[in-house]
């Protein structure tokens, strides 16, 4: 539903404004939704990252990869995930999503057909 992305944006906004308590409450609501119905683990990972809960964010990203969450393909473009990119675990997420292979193929022209 559209409630999850809106809740994520609210969580990120509160975290960015330094309103940690409110951001934590929004994350708790998102997690409650996830307990009742499908909520993309990528959304949960973004909220956790915004709150500085990086270990939890990586757990959620691992779940997103395992579950084949469609929105996981956007991790490299989401500004929220910039805080994770220096962590060695991020390279593992990228590799699991096939980003490095796709980049190598673009750079070498491998996989292109005439």
Secondary structure, 3 states (H helix, E strand, C coil): CHHHHHHHHHHHHHHHCCCHHHHHHHHHHHHHHHHHCCCCHHHHHHHHHHCCCHHHHHHHHHHHHHHCCHHHHHCCCCHHHHHHCCCHHHHHHHHHCCHHHHHHHHHHCCCCCC
